[in-house]
């Protein structure tokens, strides 16, 4: 599990084809990584990946065909800036919201507008995802926990404070960029419970 609070930014150093899927090499950049362990989970632009090799400056992770096809990782160029977060520990503060690292779909940046010192960002999302996105609810965009300011049939809007822009890959994200989206876990469970209806109550 993750919090959606980005710990550092790195870069995609290499993407090697391995029998149809890929082995990614990721430079850890500003991510604290001195106590890294083999097999630990790292959120890379919101995608939970497993560390299969590492050194002081980078780690390697395998990305399956499903991961490559359902997220933005398959289309990122070498050198792309990445949002990084290591898995949360039981003693960590939950500064964002509970994030699984399992991307629900890909959206797109539609508009960026300055709003005093902050910025208003609008994203497109599929109708299948928009049904789970609520005003003042939580959404994870490229691994970043954000609060939804507005939502309609065409997309949703969030506000990014200067710290978020300068300390994440949003600093190099522009209109038209694809982004990974993960809906709030609570929305998934609410739908599941409502879908069970009387059958769930009888059980």
Secondary structure, 3 states (H helix, E strand, C coil): CECCCCCEEEEEEEEEEECCEEEEEEECCCCCCCCCCCCCEEEECCEEEEEEEECCCEEEEEECHHHHHHCCHHHCCCCCEEEEEECCCCCCCCCCCCECCCCCEEEEEEEEEEECCEEEEEEECCHHHHCCCCCCCEEEECCEEEEEEEEECCEEEEEECHHHHHCCHHHHCCCCCEEEEEECHHHHHHHHHHHHHHHHHHC
